[in-house]
Amino acid sequence: MEDLFSIGELSKYQNISKQTLIFYDKIGLFCPDYVDPDNGYRYYSASQIDYLDTILIMKKIGFSLKEIKEHMQHYNIDSSLIALRKQVTVIDRQIQELRLIRNRVLHRCGQMEDAIRHRGSESAVVIEYRDAQYILFREVKSPFTLKEISIATKKCFADSFQEQLPIFFQSGVIVPLRRIREGRFTEASTAFLPIEKTEKVKNIRQLPAGTCACVYHVGDYPSIGRSYQKLLDYCEHHNWNIISDAYEFCINDYITSHDENEYVTKIVFYVEKTGGQKLT
């Protein structure tokens, strides 16, 4: 039709699908200037192209379709300035969130590089000083099998996503020293995610700074007992007194590998020299 564009032509000119234009029509956001009563074909006027440009630009900026529809009912320079200023605030918040996510991803990359260095070889026990850090935790329910550990870990992730908490993309568990000495190496009492300090939730705990005995376990989780035994033997032989439960940090796990033989877990005990002498 003269001076009108078919939906196919408009789709081609604006590089937008016909399905999207039909959807915009259905929600009342962008309706055709004319609909042929005989066949239902949609036609758009030339002046509507500018209107569609505005919709697409606002969508690109980040406005929702609902916000665009409400704005364009009666918009002018004043209302547009208010809307754009508001959107700048939204964009700034998104940039901050993306920077946080970027730092977490880089941290995870560093962990994976660390895992690759330990992959395929048994790790030696090392004594190191660890800075204080925070964890988001959930208690593991009895009977403390891998199923209950997995559920507690998933709840930690659910908490963090719902509250938008500053977690690192890493998980871990706490295994009571008593259970370890009894050979119950996989019966964790607590699941956790390392996190930055926050007041948004209650289930946050600080791990203090201190001297730690550490070892990397390479392999699936059920085989972790051999690394615990190595750690216990080392501490006894070198006169290190274990003064905490075990903290296991997953360096490489199901998030980054489907092969359990590639899993790397860092086991950490807080220790002090027999007689109370601490490493500083």
C-alpha positions in Angstrom: 0.0 0.0 0.0 1.2 3.5 -0.9 3.1 5.4 2.0 2.8 2.3 4.2 5.2 -0.4 5.1 4.3 -4.0 5.5 5.4 -5.8 8.6 8.0 -7.7 6.5 9.5 -4.4 5.1 9.6 -2.8 8.5 11.2 -5.9 9.9 13.9 -5.7 7.3 14.5 -2.0 7.7 14.8 -2.1 11.5 16.5 -5.5 11.7 13.9 -6.8 14.0 11.8 -10.0 13.7 8.2 -10.0 12.6 7.4 -12.0 15.7 8.7 -9.1 17.9 6.6 -6.6 16.0 3.6 -8.8 16.5 4.3 -9.1 20.2 4.7 -5.3 20.5 1.3 -5.0 18.9 -0.3 -7.4 21.2 0.9 -5.6 24.4 0.0 -2.2 23.0 3.5 -0.9 22.8 3.8 -0.4 19.0 0.6 -1.0 17.0 0.3 -0.8 13.2 -1.2 2.3 11.6 -3.5 0.1 9.5 -4.7 -3.5 9.6 -6.2 -4.9 6.4 -9.7 -6.2 7.5 -9.7 -8.8 4.8 -6.4 -10.6 5.6 -5.3 -9.1 8.9 -2.0 -7.9 7.4 -0.3 -5.1 9.4 0.9 -1.9 7.8 3.0 0.9 9.4 3.3 4.6 8.4 6.7 6.3 7.8 6.2 8.5 10.9 6.0 5.3 13.0 9.6 4.4 12.1 10.9 7.1 14.4 8.6 5.9 17.2 10.0 2.4 16.8 13.6 3.8 16.9 12.8 5.4 20.2 11.5 2.1 21.6 14.5 0.1 20.4 17.0 2.7 21.8 15.3 2.8 25.2 15.3 -1.0 25.2 19.0 -1.0 24.4 19.6 1.5 27.3 18.0 -1.0 29.6 14.4 0.1 30.1 11.8 -2.7 30.4 9.0 -2.9 27.8 6.6 -1.9 30.6 8.7 1.2 31.5 8.9 2.1 27.8 5.2 1.8 27.3 4.4 3.9 30.3 7.0 6.6 29.4 5.8 6.9 25.8 2.2 7.6 26.6 2.9 11.3 27.3 6.6 11.9 26.9 8.5 15.2 26.4 11.9 16.6 27.1 11.3 16.9 30.8 10.0 13.4 31.4 12.7 12.0 29.1 15.4 13.7 31.1 14.0 12.3 34.4 13.8 8.8 32.9 17.3 8.9 31.5 18.8 10.3 34.7 17.1 7.5 36.6 18.5 4.9 34.2 22.0 6.2 34.7 21.7 5.3 38.3 20.5 1.8 37.3 23.4 1.4 34.9 25.9 2.6 37.5 24.6 -0.1 39.9 24.9 -2.7 37.2 28.5 -1.7 36.4 29.3 -2.1 40.1 27.7 -5.6 40.2 29.6 -6.6 37.0 32.9 -5.4 38.5 32.2 -7.5 41.5 31.3 -10.5 39.4 34.5 -9.9 37.3 36.7 -10.0 40.4 35.0 -13.2 41.5 35.5 -14.8 38.1 39.2 -13.8 38.1 39.5 -15.3 41.6 38.0 -18.5 40.3 40.5 -18.5 37.4 43.3 -18.2 39.9 41.9 -21.2 41.8 41.8 -23.2 38.6 45.4 -22.3 37.7 46.3 -23.4 41.3 44.4 -26.7 40.7 46.3 -27.4 37.5 49.6 -27.0 39.3 48.5 -29.7 41.8 46.7 -32.0 39.4 48.2 -35.4 38.9 50.6 -35.2 41.9 50.4 -35.7 45.6 50.8 -32.5 47.6 53.2 -32.0 50.5 52.0 -30.6 53.7 52.9 -26.9 54.2 52.7 -24.6 57.1 51.3 -21.1 56.2 49.8 -18.1 57.8 46.3 -17.3 56.7 44.6 -14.0 56.9 41.2 -13.7 58.5 38.3 -14.3 56.2 34.5 -14.7 56.3 32.2 -17.5 55.3 28.5 -17.8 54.6 27.5 -21.1 56.2 24.7 -23.7 56.6 24.7 -26.6 59.0 24.7 -30.0 57.5 21.9 -32.3 58.7 22.4 -35.8 60.0 23.5 -38.4 58.8 26.1 -36.0 57.2 26.3 -37.9 53.9 27.3 -36.3 50.6 23.6 -35.8 49.9 23.1 -33.6 53.0 26.4 -31.8 52.3 25.2 -31.0 48.8 21.8 -29.7 50.1 23.5 -27.4 52.6 25.8 -26.1 49.9 22.9 -25.5 47.5 21.1 -23.5 50.3 24.2 -21.4 50.7 24.2 -20.5 47.0 20.4 -19.9 47.1 20.9 -17.5 50.1 23.7 -15.7 48.3 21.8 -15.3 45.0 18.6 -14.2 46.7 20.3 -11.6 48.9 22.9 -10.6 46.2 25.7 -11.4 48.7 29.4 -10.7 47.8 30.4 -14.4 47.7 33.4 -15.9 45.9 32.5 -18.7 43.5 33.9 -21.4 45.7 32.4 -23.8 48.2 33.8 -25.7 51.2 32.9 -27.7 54.3 33.9 -28.0 57.9 34.7 -31.4 59.3 34.9 -31.8 63.1 38.4 -32.9 64.3 36.8 -35.6 66.4 35.2 -37.2 63.4 38.5 -37.0 61.5 40.3 -38.8 64.3 37.6 -41.5 64.2 38.1 -42.0 60.5 34.8 -40.3 59.5 36.6 -38.0 57.0 33.6 -37.2 54.8 31.0 -36.4 57.6 31.1 -32.6 57.4 29.1 -30.6 59.9 28.9 -27.4 58.0 28.9 -26.2 54.4 30.1 -22.8 53.5 31.0 -20.2 50.8 33.8 -17.7 51.2 32.4 -14.2 51.3 33.3 -10.6 52.0 32.1 -9.2 55.3 28.4 -8.2 55.1 25.6 -7.3 57.5 22.8 -8.4 55.2 22.4 -11.9 56.7 23.0 -13.6 60.1 24.7 -16.8 59.0 28.2 -15.3 58.5 31.2 -16.4 60.5 34.7 -15.1 60.6 37.7 -17.5 60.3 40.5 -15.9 62.3 43.9 -15.1 61.1 46.4 -17.7 62.2 49.0 -20.4 61.5 47.7 -23.4 59.5 48.8 -26.8 58.3 47.6 -27.4 54.8 47.6 -30.1 52.2 46.0 -30.4 48.7 43.9 -33.5 48.1 43.8 -34.6 44.5 41.0 -37.0 43.5 37.4 -37.8 44.3 36.0 -36.8 47.7 35.5 -40.4 49.1 39.3 -40.8 48.9 40.1 -37.7 51.0 41.0 -39.9 54.0 44.5 -40.5 52.7 45.3 -36.8 52.6 43.9 -36.3 56.1 46.1 -39.1 57.4 49.1 -37.4 55.8 48.2 -34.2 57.5 47.6 -35.8 60.9 50.9 -37.7 60.6 52.8 -34.6 59.7 51.5 -32.5 62.6 52.3 -35.3 65.0 55.8 -35.8 63.7 56.6 -32.1 63.6 55.1 -31.2 67.0 52.2 -29.2 65.6 49.1 -29.2 67.8 45.8 -29.1 65.9 43.5 -26.5 67.5 40.6 -26.4 65.1 38.2 -28.5 63.0 39.2 -29.0 59.4 38.3 -26.5 56.7 38.1 -27.9 53.2 38.2 -25.4 50.3 37.1 -26.7 46.9 39.8 -25.6 44.4 38.5 -27.6 41.5 35.2 -29.3 41.8 31.9 -30.1 39.9 31.7 -26.4 38.9 34.8 -26.6 36.7 35.2 -30.3 35.9 33.0 -33.3 35.3 36.0 -35.7 36.0 36.2 -36.4 39.8 39.8 -37.5 39.4 40.6 -33.8 38.6 39.1 -32.6 41.8 41.4 -30.6 44.1 40.5 -29.8 47.7 42.7 -27.7 50.1 42.5 -29.0 53.6 43.3 -26.5 56.4 43.9 -27.0 60.1 44.7 -24.2 62.5 47.8 -25.3 64.5 50.2 -24.2 67.1 53.5 -25.6 68.2 53.3 -28.0 71.1 53.7 -26.0 74.3 51.8 -23.0 72.9 54.5 -21.6 70.6 52.8 -20.0 67.6 54.3 -19.3 64.2 54.3 -15.5 63.4 
